[in-house]
Amino acid sequence: MKLISPSLLSADFGNLQRDIEMLNASDCDWFHVDVMDGIFVPNISFGQPVIKYIKKHARKPLDVHLMIMDPGRYINDFKEAGADIITVHYEACTHLDRTLHAIKDAGLQCGVVLNPGTAVSLLEDTIQLCDVALLMSVNPGFGGQKFIENTYNKCRQLRSLCDRKNPHCLIEIDGGVNTGNAPLLFEAGADVLVAGNAVFKSDNPAETIKQLKR
């Protein structure tokens, strides 16, 4: 499976509906929505009101990535805003098992995100609950960062863990993804690639999405 989830954090917020319609017409599969709280990560992005607007126009699932502390407090809020998939950071959840069950009980797909410095082995006891496992290939909080090469190794480790404990779990990669490293990431076992600047800063975003999928 090869899925592309363009990150709306890199879209033109002055022409957000235009960019959403472009993605609707493109070969992308999901809309990646980064929520930042200024505490877990340095930046603040957007919250439920903007997601409601995106949902109003999007014709593909909303892949909502919560880069916030204690995300379990907001599961129902983001469901009501239009999330289809919610991923939460291992590092931000005191009670990860409880949070994952809360997402599933809300009728949404759930996933765990690992920062570059967090070991894949820490998912041994929760991977069976996940629909998605997301590896950050940059340190979270800023767009346009350089891809961390160790991600290939972590992706292979995660693929082995998923094959052993939850073959249906999709592996997602977020950060510094481009047409150069996309084939290597798919080869390492990734299923879903998040691309921000690579898509929205290109001369032809729809064509770039096609190239990423190829």
Secondary structure as a PSIPRED ss2 file (coil, helix, strand):
# PSIPRED VFORMAT (PSIPRED V4.0)

   1 M C   1.000  0.000  0.000
   2 K C   1.000  0.000  0.000
   3 L E   0.000  0.000  1.000
   4 I E   0.000  0.000  1.000
   5 S E   0.000  0.000  1.000
   6 P E   0.000  0.000  1.000
   7 S E   0.000  0.000  1.000
   8 L H   0.000  1.000  0.000
   9 L H   0.000  1.000  0.000
  10 S H   0.000  1.000  0.000
  11 A C   1.000  0.000  0.000
  12 D C   1.000  0.000  0.000
  13 F H   0.000  1.000  0.000
  14 G H   0.000  1.000  0.000
  15 N H   0.000  1.000  0.000
  16 L H   0.000  1.000  0.000
  17 Q H   0.000  1.000  0.000
  18 R H   0.000  1.000  0.000
  19 D H   0.000  1.000  0.000
  20 I H   0.000  1.000  0.000
  21 E H   0.000  1.000  0.000
  22 M H   0.000  1.000  0.000
  23 L H   0.000  1.000  0.000
  24 N H   0.000  1.000  0.000
  25 A H   0.000  1.000  0.000
  26 S C   1.000  0.000  0.000
  27 D C   1.000  0.000  0.000
  28 C C   1.000  0.000  0.000
  29 D C   1.000  0.000  0.000
  30 W C   1.000  0.000  0.000
  31 F E   0.000  0.000  1.000
  32 H E   0.000  0.000  1.000
  33 V E   0.000  0.000  1.000
  34 D E   0.000  0.000  1.000
  35 V E   0.000  0.000  1.000
  36 M E   0.000  0.000  1.000
  37 D E   0.000  0.000  1.000
  38 G C   1.000  0.000  0.000
  39 I C   1.000  0.000  0.000
  40 F C   1.000  0.000  0.000
  41 V C   1.000  0.000  0.000
  42 P C   1.000  0.000  0.000
  43 N C   1.000  0.000  0.000
  44 I E   0.000  0.000  1.000
  45 S C   1.000  0.000  0.000
  46 F C   1.000  0.000  0.000
  47 G C   1.000  0.000  0.000
  48 Q H   0.000  1.000  0.000
  49 P H   0.000  1.000  0.000
  50 V H   0.000  1.000  0.000
  51 I H   0.000  1.000  0.000
  52 K H   0.000  1.000  0.000
  53 Y H   0.000  1.000  0.000
  54 I H   0.000  1.000  0.000
  55 K H   0.000  1.000  0.000
  56 K H   0.000  1.000  0.000
  57 H H   0.000  1.000  0.000
  58 A C   1.000  0.000  0.000
  59 R C   1.000  0.000  0.000
  60 K C   1.000  0.000  0.000
  61 P C   1.000  0.000  0.000
  62 L E   0.000  0.000  1.000
  63 D E   0.000  0.000  1.000
  64 V E   0.000  0.000  1.000
  65 H E   0.000  0.000  1.000
  66 L E   0.000  0.000  1.000
  67 M E   0.000  0.000  1.000
  68 I C   1.000  0.000  0.000
  69 M C   1.000  0.000  0.000
  70 D C   1.000  0.000  0.000
  71 P H   0.000  1.000  0.000
  72 G H   0.000  1.000  0.000
  73 R H   0.000  1.000  0.000
  74 Y H   0.000  1.000  0.000
  75 I H   0.000  1.000  0.000
  76 N H   0.000  1.000  0.000
  77 D H   0.000  1.000  0.000
  78 F H   0.000  1.000  0.000
  79 K H   0.000  1.000  0.000
  80 E H   0.000  1.000  0.000
  81 A H   0.000  1.000  0.000
  82 G C   1.000  0.000  0.000
  83 A C   1.000  0.000  0.000
  84 D C   1.000  0.000  0.000
  85 I E   0.000  0.000  1.000
  86 I E   0.000  0.000  1.000
  87 T E   0.000  0.000  1.000
  88 V E   0.000  0.000  1.000
  89 H E   0.000  0.000  1.000
  90 Y H   0.000  1.000  0.000
  91 E H   0.000  1.000  0.000
  92 A H   0.000  1.000  0.000
  93 C C   1.000  0.000  0.000
  94 T C   1.000  0.000  0.000
  95 H C   1.000  0.000  0.000
  96 L H   0.000  1.000  0.000
  97 D H   0.000  1.000  0.000
  98 R H   0.000  1.000  0.000
  99 T H   0.000  1.000  0.000
 100 L H   0.000  1.000  0.000
 101 H H   0.000  1.000  0.000
 102 A H   0.000  1.000  0.000
 103 I H   0.000  1.000  0.000
 104 K H   0.000  1.000  0.000
 105 D H   0.000  1.000  0.000
 106 A C   1.000  0.000  0.000
 107 G C   1.000  0.000  0.000
 108 L C   1.000  0.000  0.000
 109 Q E   0.000  0.000  1.000
 110 C E   0.000  0.000  1.000
 111 G E   0.000  0.000  1.000
 112 V E   0.000  0.000  1.000
 113 V E   0.000  0.000  1.000
 114 L E   0.000  0.000  1.000
 115 N C   1.000  0.000  0.000
 116 P C   1.000  0.000  0.000
 117 G C   1.000  0.000  0.000
 118 T C   1.000  0.000  0.000
 119 A C   1.000  0.000  0.000
 120 V H   0.000  1.000  0.000
 121 S H   0.000  1.000  0.000
 122 L H   0.000  1.000  0.000
 123 L H   0.000  1.000  0.000
 124 E C   1.000  0.000  0.000
 125 D C   1.000  0.000  0.000
 126 T C   1.000  0.000  0.000
 127 I H   0.000  1.000  0.000
 128 Q H   0.000  1.000  0.000
 129 L H   0.000  1.000  0.000
 130 C C   1.000  0.000  0.000
 131 D C   1.000  0.000  0.000
 132 V E   0.000  0.000  1.000
 133 A E   0.000  0.000  1.000
 134 L E   0.000  0.000  1.000
 135 L E   0.000  0.000  1.000
 136 M E   0.000  0.000  1.000
 137 S C   1.000  0.000  0.000
 138 V C   1.000  0.000  0.000
 139 N C   1.000  0.000  0.000
 140 P C   1.000  0.000  0.000
 141 G C   1.000  0.000  0.000
 142 F C   1.000  0.000  0.000
 143 G C   1.000  0.000  0.000
 144 G C   1.000  0.000  0.000
 145 Q C   1.000  0.000  0.000
 146 K C   1.000  0.000  0.000
 147 F C   1.000  0.000  0.000
 148 I C   1.000  0.000  0.000
 149 E C   1.000  0.000  0.000
 150 N C   1.000  0.000  0.000
 151 T H   0.000  1.000  0.000
 152 Y H   0.000  1.000  0.000
 153 N H   0.000  1.000  0.000
 154 K H   0.000  1.000  0.000
 155 C H   0.000  1.000  0.000
 156 R H   0.000  1.000  0.000
 157 Q H   0.000  1.000  0.000
 158 L H   0.000  1.000  0.000
 159 R H   0.000  1.000  0.000
 160 S H   0.000  1.000  0.000
 161 L H   0.000  1.000  0.000
 162 C H   0.000  1.000  0.000
 163 D H   0.000  1.000  0.000
 164 R H   0.000  1.000  0.000
 165 K H   0.000  1.000  0.000
 166 N C   1.000  0.000  0.000
 167 P C   1.000  0.000  0.000
 168 H C   1.000  0.000  0.000
 169 C C   1.000  0.000  0.000
 170 L E   0.000  0.000  1.000
 171 I E   0.000  0.000  1.000
 172 E E   0.000  0.000  1.000
 173 I E   0.000  0.000  1.000
 174 D E   0.000  0.000  1.000
 175 G C   1.000  0.000  0.000
 176 G C   1.000  0.000  0.000
 177 V C   1.000  0.000  0.000
 178 N C   1.000  0.000  0.000
 179 T C   1.000  0.000  0.000
 180 G C   1.000  0.000  0.000
 181 N C   1.000  0.000  0.000
 182 A H   0.000  1.000  0.000
 183 P H   0.000  1.000  0.000
 184 L H   0.000  1.000  0.000
 185 L H   0.000  1.000  0.000
 186 F H   0.000  1.000  0.000
 187 E H   0.000  1.000  0.000
 188 A H   0.000  1.000  0.000
 189 G C   1.000  0.000  0.000
 190 A C   1.000  0.000  0.000
 191 D C   1.000  0.000  0.000
 192 V E   0.000  0.000  1.000
 193 L E   0.000  0.000  1.000
 194 V E   0.000  0.000  1.000
 195 A E   0.000  0.000  1.000
 196 G C   1.000  0.000  0.000
 197 N H   0.000  1.000  0.000
 198 A H   0.000  1.000  0.000
 199 V H   0.000  1.000  0.000
 200 F H   0.000  1.000  0.000
 201 K C   1.000  0.000  0.000
 202 S C   1.000  0.000  0.000
 203 D C   1.000  0.000  0.000
 204 N C   1.000  0.000  0.000
 205 P H   0.000  1.000  0.000
 206 A H   0.000  1.000  0.000
 207 E H   0.000  1.000  0.000
 208 T H   0.000  1.000  0.000
 209 I H   0.000  1.000  0.000
 210 K H   0.000  1.000  0.000
 211 Q H   0.000  1.000  0.000
 212 L H   0.000  1.000  0.000
 213 K H   0.000  1.000  0.000
 214 R C   1.000  0.000  0.000
